[in-house]
Amino acid sequence: MTNPQLHRVVVTGLGAITPIGKTVAEYWEGLMAGRNGIAPITLFDPSRHACRIAGEVQDFDPTAYLERKEAKRMDRFAQFGVCASKQALADSGLVINDLNAEQVGVLIGTGVGGLKVMEDQQTVYLTKGPDRCSPFTIPMLIANMAAGLTAIHTGAKGPNSCTVTACAAGSHAIGDAFRLVQRGYAKAMICGGAEAAITPLSVAGFASARALSTRNDDPAHACRPFDRDRDGFVMGEGSGILILEELEQALERGAKIYGEIVGYGMTCDAYHITSPVPDGYGATRAMELALKDGNLTPQQVSYVNAHGTSTPANDKTETKAIKKALGDRASEITVSSTKSMTGHLLGGSGGIEAVATIMAIEGDRVPPTINLENPDPECDLDYVPQVSREQEVNVALSNSFGFGGHNVTLAFKKYIPHNKM
């Protein structure tokens, strides 16, 4: 069996709904300004919880994109995914019609799916009985619905799937979508991640695992990746979506090209259900595989958008992994965690962080890591503290790591036409 022709794959559209902006322009402006998106929880009464802060999407109105009746039949995570997908599709200028619908697919990852609906309907079941549960309970809570509903609302009839790999889900979705376009199974993919898990059960569960920050009296400084005084991550919510498109098609229709996706590495630690392997070996291999896949060397890398969760274990382990994967070049590369501003979107984080990475390449500017005031001695790379930085960004990596030991690295670079290579 012969190998299929490999197509170049470019990014032609972006969508983002985040705690610091409900469009890509607002999100990017917020990142460049070092805006904090963490505040006291308002989505439920958190008074009994150890952690009472999160990165919520404020004043989100799904009816800006959806009819009210349709929006009511979706969990918040699916609303985020569909609305961000509509943003990205509009940005790309790609029109889905009867001629191309079967060549446009959707792949949107999530960590937990419709958790709020599950919690709410369990309460209905216990207090009012099984006959009072909504007939939309199952379609609203299952994790694949952001992908399925996006296809329904856009008409995309090509490959459709959902990755559910904890905090690596959004990046897995983008990487898998990249493979589908690269190998000719689709001409374009709507892909990324969506999450809306700021719920009583989710916050309680993560807090019981001692994973969350309890800096409740100072939410603006609670998420502090790579800082000596970090005490856990802060939950966020939202969605980040990319339109990945076969280069030939993008050129044919005169699309704007933000950048090119060239590499995808994924591994597993096979070590622990929540903790990364201490030497960072799995994360190291993910970066090495992404570089190899993209025919890149460490010397070409300008920027790494770190997983950077603000947990004691992740930040020092990721630092070790970056050093091992990039060698002597690691000390010269800028690294930052945009989670310092948005919080951790779990399965949605890879989506919005890929958007940030592409924007860094397109705009030659790197987002900062805010709240990095007292660097951890074991975290000694250039994390772009406090203030964004103008610099040339030709190649960038985006890291995502998830419970279960999942590791993903995506490699992006500036688009260079064939005649300039």
LOMARNU-900341 format. One record per residue: z, y, x of N, C-alpha, C, CB in turn. Coordinates in steps of 0.1 Angstrom, whole numbers, plus 5000, padded with zeros to 4 digits. Atoms other than C-alpha are relative to their C-alpha. Glycine has a CB too. Example, Ala and Ser with C-alpha at 12.3 -4.5 7.8 and 13.67 -1.06 7.14 Angstrom:
2
500049885009507849555123500050125009501250004990;500049894991507149895137500850114992498650055004;
This chain:
421
500049885008500050005000500050125009501250004990;500149884992499050335015501050114995498550064999;499149895003501350635016499350104992500650065013;500749905008500650894990499950135008500850034987;500249874994499351235000501250094997498750074995;498949915001502251475006499650144998501049985012;500349865003501951814990501050095005499850024985;499049894997503552135002500650054987499450115008;499349965012506152254977500650135002501049894996;499449864999507052614971500850044988498850105001;499149955011509552804950499350124994501450045005;500849895007507753024924500850074989498749954995;499249935010510553114900501549975002499549954986;498550014999514353164899500750044987500550085012;499249965011516953184872501549985004499749924987;498550024996520753234875500850074989500250075013;499049955008523653274852501349975007500049944985;498850024991526853324873501150094996499650025014;498949915003530253484872499950145006501349945006;500249864995528853784891498750064996500250005016;501249955005525653834873499349904991499150045011;500750095009523653684844498550005001500450044986;501450014996520253734860500049985015499150124995;500150024985518953664895500250145007498649955004;499949864994518754044902501550045000499250104992;498649975000522354094891500849915009500649984985;499350094991523553784910499850045014499549864997;500349974986521853884942500750135004498550015002;499349874998523154244939501549985002499750104989;498650034999526654104934500349935013500449914989;499850064988526353884964499950105012499049885003;500149904990525154164986501150105001498650074999;498949915001527954384974501349945003500050074987;498850074998530554114980500950014988500750065012;499349995012531554124944500949884997499150044988;499150115004534553914932499749974986501450045003;500250055014533953704901501149924995498749924999;498850085004537353544899501050094993500749945012;499049925008539853664872500849904992499250104991;499250095009542453524848499149934989501150084993;500750085010541153254825500150064986500449865000;500049955014540153384790499449894990499350134999;500750105008538253074777501049924992499149915008;498950075007541552914767501350065005500049845002;498749954996545252984769500549925012501050004988;499750084988546152884805501550015004499250045012;498649974997549852974803500849885005500750074988;499350124996551052624808499549935012500049894988;500750064989548752554837500550065013498550024999;499649964987549552564874499050105005500149885010;501149914996546152734880499650074987498849935007;500349925012545353024856498950095003501250074995;501149914997542253174872498849925002500450085014;501350074999538553094873498950115001499849914988;501249915000535053244877499349984987499249975012;500750015013533953284841498850094999501050034988;501249915003530553414829500450084988498749914997;499549915010531653714810498950054990500750125006;500949955010530053824777498649935000499750155003;501350085000527453544778499549994985500249865006;500550015014525253564747498749915000499650144995;501150095000522953254744498950044991500449864997;501049965009521153414715499050105006500650064987;501049924993519353644740498849915003500650065012;501150104996517253324747499849904989500449935013;500150115009517953094718500350054986500949895004;499649975014518153104680501449964998499149944990;498650025002521753114668500349864996500650104990;499850135005521452784650499949905011499149964988;500350094989520052614681501250015010498750035007;498949984990522752764704501349934995500250155002;498850065005525552634681500049855002500250044986;500150144999524352284686499949955015498749944993;500050034986524652294724501450035006498950095008;498849974992527652274747499750125009500549885008;500249894991528152574769499249975012501350075003;500750034987526852394800498549994997500549875006;501450015003523552314782499450144997499849914988;500549865002523252674770499750075013501150084992;500349954987523552784806498749955006501249985009;501250074994520952534818498750044993500249864999;501349965007518352614791499750155002500249974985;500249854998518852994794499550035014501250084996;500549974986518552994832498649945002501049945010;501350064998515552764830498950104993499949864993;500949905006513853014806499850125009500550044986;500149894990514653294831499049965011501450035006;500850044989513053094859498649984997500649875006;501350025004510052994840499250144997499949924987;500649875002509353354829499850075013501050094991;500249944987509853474865498849945007501349975008;501150074993507353214877498650044994500249855000;501349985007504653314852499349874996499150085009;500650135003503952944847500049984985500749885007;500150035015502752884811499849854998498850094994;500250145003503252534798499349994987501449934999;500950025011500552424774499649864999498850105000;500450145002498852114761499249955012499150004988;500850044988496652104793500949955011499150115004;499250034988499552094818501449944997500150125008;498750045004502651984798500549875007500149994986;499650134994502651624812500250015015499049904997;499949984985502551764848501250095004498750055006;498849914998505651984844501349924996499950144993;498850075004509051814845501350085001500149885009;498749944999512751894844501049915006500550044985;498950084994515651774865501250105003499549945014;498849914999519051944860501249925001500050104987;498850074997522251814874501250064994500249975014;498749955004525851854862501049905004500050014984;498950094996529151724872500749934989501150085007;499350075011530851654839499350024986501450064999;500749995013528451764811500950084990499749874995;499449925011529851874777501549974998499349974988;498650035000533551844785500750084989500750035013;499349925010534652124761499749934986499450144999;500250065013532951954731500849874999498549964999;499350125000534551624741501550034997499949935014;498649975002538051784742500250054986500450115010;499949955013537451974710499949894989499050114997;500250115011536251674690501049905001498649945002;498850094999539051454703501250064992500449985015;498949935008541451714688499749984985500150155004;500450025014539451694655500349864996498550044998;499850145003539651324656501549974998499449915011;498550035000543451314662500750074988500650045013;499349925010544351584637499449994986500050155004;500750005013541751544609499449874996499050114999;500550135002540451194613498549995004500149974985;501350024994537151034624498950054991499849855001;501149955008535151144594499750155001500449974985;500249864998535551504604499450045013501450074999;500749974987533951474638498650044998500149885009;501349955002530751664642498949895003499750125009;501150094997527451464640499350035012499150004988;500749954988526351664670500949975012499750145000;499050034989529351534691499349945012501149924996;500650074989527351294712498950075007499549864996;501149924994524151494717500550135008499050044990;499549884994526351794727500849965013500950074991;499250034988528551614753499349925011501249924996;500650084990526151384771499450095011499049904994;500449924988525251504806498650035001500549935012;501449974999521551484803499450104991499249874998;500549915011521251734775499550145006501050034990;500649874994520652044798498649975003500850045012;501450034997517551864810499249974988500049885010;500750035012516551724777499750124991500749904992;500249885008516952054758499150105007501450064997;500949914993515252244785498549964997500250015015;501450055003512152024780499650034985500049855002;500349975014512452064742499650154998501249964991;500249855002512552444745498950065008501350075003;501149954992509852474771498749924998500450005015;501250085002507452194762499649925012498950084996;500350084988507652024796500149854997501050045011;500050145003506651664791499949905012498949974991;500150084988506651544827501349935003499650085012;498850074996509351364846501250074996500049975015;498849935005512751434831501249915003499950034985;498850084996516151324845501250105002499749925012;498749924998519751434852500849935011500850014987;499150054990521751384883501550034997499750065015;498649985003525551334879500849955012500449934986;499450044987526951334914501050115004498949995011;498949914997529951564911499450135005501049955010;500449874995529551884932498750005007501150055008;501350014993526351754948498950004990499949885009;501050025010524551724914498850095000500650004987;501149905001522552044914499149995012500650145000;500850024988521351994950499249875000500850015012;500750125002520451634943498850024990500949894994;501049975010518451754913498850075007500550084988;501149924994516452004934499349915011500650125007;500650094990515951744962499149894993501049935008;500850105007514751474938498750064993500849934989;501249935006512451734920499050035011500450134993;500949984988511051824955499249885003500850045012;500750134997510151454961498949984989501049895000;501050025011508351434927498850085002500750024986;501249914998506151734934499349965013500450145000;500650034987505651644971499149884999501249985010;500750135000504451294962499049994988501049894999;501049995010502251404933500349954987498849935005;499650055014504251274903500150124990501349935001;500049885008504351634890499450115007501550034995;500649884994502651964896501150115001498950054992;498949904999505852164889501249944994499650134992;498750055006509552094882500950124998500649905010;498949915003512252304865501249935005500050044985;498950084994515352204885501150085005499449925012;498849934995518852294895501249944994500050154996;498850065005522352254881500650104989501049985011;499349935010524552364852501349954997499250014986;498650055002528252344845500850114992500749985013;499149915008530852484820501349914998499450044986;498950095000533952284829501450085001499949915011;498749935000536652564826500649974987499850165003;499450055012538552364800501449965003499249894994;498650044997542252274796500149875008500749994987;499950134994541751914806499550005015499249894993;500649994987539451994836500950075010498750064999;499149924991541752264850501349925003500350134994;498750084998544852044845499749885010500549944986;500350114991543151744862499850045014498849934995;500149954987542051934892501350055006498950115001;498849954995545352104895501049895004500750104990;499150124998547251774893499649935013499949904989;500550054988545051664922500350095012498649965000;499749904990546251974941498750055007501049955011;501349954995542652084945499850154998498949924994;500349875004542852424929501050105007500150024985;499149894996544252754942501050044989499150135005;499049955009547452874926500350155003501249915000;499849864997547053234938499850084987499150055012;500249945013547353344901500250155000500849934990;499749865001548753684908499050095008501450025006;501049934991545853774932498749934999500550015014;501350085002542653624917498950055009499650014986;501149944992540453864937499949945014500150155001;499950054987541553704969500349855000501050075008;499650145001542153344957499149915007500149964986;501050084994538953194969499750055014498749984992;500149944986538953235007499549895010501450055004;500550114991536752975025500150045015498549984997;499850004985537452915062501150095004498750065006;498849924997540553135060501249915002500350104989;498750084997543853005074500949994988500750075012;499150005011545653085042499449954987500550144997;500650065012543252905018500949894994498649945003;499150095007545052694992499349914989501250074994;500750085009542352524972498850084994500949964988;501149935006539152604953500350064987498849904998;499949945013538652814922498849964992500150165001;501150045009536552684893499150114996500549924988;500949915006533452864882499149934990499150075012;501050065010530652814856498750075001500650004986;501349935000527052894851498949905003500050115009;501150094997523652764861499050085010499249974988;501049954991521052814889498849914999500550015014;501250075003517452704883498950055009499650004986;501249974992514352684906498849944993500249955014;501350065003510752634897499349965013499150104992;500750054988509252414924498649964995500849875005;501450025004505552394924499149965012499450134994;500950044990502752224942499350135006499049904995;500649884994501352484967498650034995500049995015;501449985005497752434956499950064987499249875000;500049945013498552504920500550145000500849924991;499549874999500652804929499050105005501350005009;501149914995497852954949498950034990499549955014;501149995010495252884923500350104989499749864994;499749915011497153074897500650145005501049944990;499649884995498153354920501550034999499350114994;498549995002501953294917500750075012500649864998;499149954989504553484937500749885006501050104994;499350104993505953254963501250055008499049925010;498749964993509653304973500249945013501149974991;499850074987509653045000499649854997501550005004;500550145000508952675007501249915002498949985011;499050104997511252375004499349895008500649944986;500650094990510552135033500849885003499750085012;499150114996513551905037501149974991500550035014;499050055009515951695018500849885007499449964986;499250114994518751485033501249974990500650045013;498850045008521351285013500649875006499549974985;499250114994524051045025501249984991500350035015;498750025006527350905014501049975011500049884990;498950034991530650895033500549864999501250104998;499450135002531650565018501449995006499149895007;498749994994535150665026501250024990500050125009;498949975009537350814998499450064987501050095007;500549955012537050914962500050154999500849954988;500049855000537851284968500050065014501350044993;500049944987538351345005498849975009501349965008;501150024991535551395030500549925012499350135005;499750074988535451165060500450105011498949915005;499549894992537451365086499150055011501349955007;500949964990534851365113498750074995499649895009;501249935006532151505089498749925002499950135006;501250074996529751225098499050004989500449855003;501050015011528151195064499350134998500749964987;500649865001527651575061499050035012501150104999;500849984988526251575097498649934998500749945012;501350085002523651305088499250074990500349864996;500849935011522651495056499250125006500950054989;500749894994521751805077499049955010501050095008;501050064991520051595104498849954993500749895009;501150065008517951415078499150114994500549914989;500849895006516951745061499150065011500950104994;500849944989515851885094498849915004500950025013;501050104996513951565103498950004989500549865002;501050005011512251565069499150125000500849994986;500849875000511151925073499350025013500950114996;500649984986509951865109500650135006498550014999;499449884994512452135120501049965011500850074988;499050014989514752175150501250094997499450025014;498849905002518252335151499750145005501249945007;500449874995516652615171499350094990499249995013;500749935010514652715141500950054988498949924994;499149975011517652745117500650145002501149894998;499449865000518753105109501350014993499050104995;498849985009521353055082500349874993499650114989;499550125008523452785065500850064988500849905009;499149985012524752835029500949884999499150034987;499050114999527852635033500549954986501250045009;499350055012529552415007501250084998500349855001;499049904999532552615017500950024988499450135003;499350005013534952534989501450085000500349864996;498749944999538152705002501149904999500250114990;498950104999540052375004500349975014499549874992;499650034986541952275035499149905007501449955001;500750114994539951955041498550045001500149884992;501549984999536352065033499650105011499550064987;500549894991536152385054500049965014500850124998;499950044986537252235087499049895002501449975004;500950124998535251915081498550055000500249904989;501449955000532052105072499750085013499850104988;500249934988532552325103499649905011501250085004;500350114990532652005125498649954998501049894998;501350065003529551875107498950095005499949974986;501049904996527552195113499950005015500450144995;500150004985528452185150499349885005501550015006;500650124995527451825154498549994996500749884993;501450005004524151865134499250105008499950024985;500849894994523052185151500350035014500350134992;499750004986524652145185500350145005498849955007;499749874994524752445208499550124991499450015014;500549895008522752645183501050044989498749954993;499049975011525652635157500750135002501049884999;499249874998527552925173499150124998500650005014;500949895001524453145170499550024985498849995009;500650005014523653065133501150074991499749864995;499149955010525153265104500249904989499450134994;499650105010527053055079500850084990500849885006;499149935009528553185047500249914987499450134996;499750075012530153055015499950104988501449935000;500049915012529053234983501049964989498550004994;498950045009531753044965501150105001500549865003;499049914999534053304978499950114989500050075014;500249905011532553534951499949944986498850085003;500350065013531553294923501049904996498649945000;499350125002534053024926499149885001500750004986;500750134998532952654926499549954987500949905007;500750055013530452564898499949854999498750074999;500150155001530852194905498649965000500849944988;501450045000527552044895499050114999499749914989;500949895001526052384890499950085013500550104990;499949924988526952514925498749985009501249955008;501250014992523952364943498850084995499649855000;501149925006521652544918500150155004500049994985;499949864997523052894923499950035015501250064994;500049984986523452844960498649985006501049905007;501450014996519852734964499350134997499349884993;500649875004518853054946500450105011500550054986;499549904990521053254971499349975013501549995002;500750044988519453065000498650055001500149855003;501349965001515953134989499950155000499349954987;500049855000516753504983500350055014501050054990;499749964986518253525018498749995009501149915006;501350024992514853395032499150114995499449874997;501049905005512853625009500350145004499949994985;499649864998514853935016500650035014501150044991;499449984987516053875052501350065000499050085009;498649955001519653935043500949884996500150124990;499050125002522653695044501250054992500449955013;498849965007525453705018501249985008500149914987;498850014992528953745031500949884995500850135000;498850085005532053525029501150104998500449885010;498949905002534553755013501449935001499950074986;498650044999538353725017500349925013500349914988;499850064987537953585052500750105009498749955007;499249904993540853785067500749945012501050054991;499350064989542653535090499349875002501549984996;500850134998540153275103500949895005498950035010;499450124996541352925106499549975014499749884990;500550044987541252825143499049895001501249975009;500950125001539452505133498750044994500649894993;501349955006536752715116499650125008500350044984;500349904990535252915144498550035001500549965013;501449965000531652975134499850154995499149914992;500249875005530053305123499850004985498750075007;500050015015530853315086499750134993501349944995;500449885006529653665080501150064991498749984991;498849965008533053795069499850144993501250015009;499949885008533354055041498750074996500950095007;501249915002529954235044498749925003500150125009;501350074999526454105039499350065013499150034988;500649964987524154125070498549994999500649915011;501450014999520554205075499649935013499450155000;500550084988518753955098498849934995501149915005;501250085004515553765099500549864997499050005012;499650145005515953435080498749934998500950014987;501250075001513053205086500249864994499349995013;499650145004514752865080501450004996499749895011;498750015005517852805060500449874994500350124990;499550135006519952505049501050044989500749915011;499049985010522052475018500749864998499350044986;499250135000524852215018500849994987501050005011;499250045012526552044988500649875002499150014987;499350134998529151774990500949984987500950015012;499450035012530751594961501049885000499149974989;499150115001533651364951499249874999500950014987;500750134998532651004958499349995013499049994988;500650004987531451104992498550045001500149875006;501449965000528051244982499750125009499550034986;500449894991526351475008498650034998500449975014;501449965001523151675003499850135008499750034985;500549884994521351925024498650034996500249995016;501449965003518252115013499650105011499950074986;500549914990516052285039498850084994499549925012;501049915004514052595030499450085011500550094988;500549914990511752815050499150104994499349925012;501049905005509553125047498649934998499950125011;501450065003506153045032499050065010499650034986;501149954990503353065058498749934995500349955015;501250055005499853025044499349915011499050114997;500650104991497652745059499350085012499049924993;500849934989495453005078500850075010499050094993;499249934991498453145095500949915008500950104993;499150104993500052825107499549975014500049864992;
